[in-house]
Amino acid sequence: MDRYTEIELFVQTAELGTLSKAAEKLDISNAAASRHLAALESRLRVRLVDRNTRRLALTNAGHDFYGRCKAVSYTHLRAHETRGN
């Protein structure tokens, strides 16, 4: 999974509230999604989410990162729309 896709996984996880729903939306397995989120946290050297068996919650760092990711995601989408016109 490339870094942009890891960011999209994180954004979907934050918005949908569960890693399994994000995995389903991105058409990847739950195990793969968990590995990719752990890899992202490891690369950033910060925990982005507090996990439990039913839901997860963004940490303070996760909230900050989410805001930045949304900006990247929006810019990426706009670039594709512009290129398509």
GINOR-V716813 format. One record per helix or strand of 3 or more residues. SS is the DSSP state (2 for helix, 1 for strand). FROM is the first residue (numbers start at 1). TO is the last residue. If there is no record, write none. Layout:
# GINOR-V716813
SS|FROM|TO  SS|FROM|TO
This chain:
# GINOR-V716813
2|3|16  2|19|26  2|30|44  1|49|51  1|56|58  2|60|84
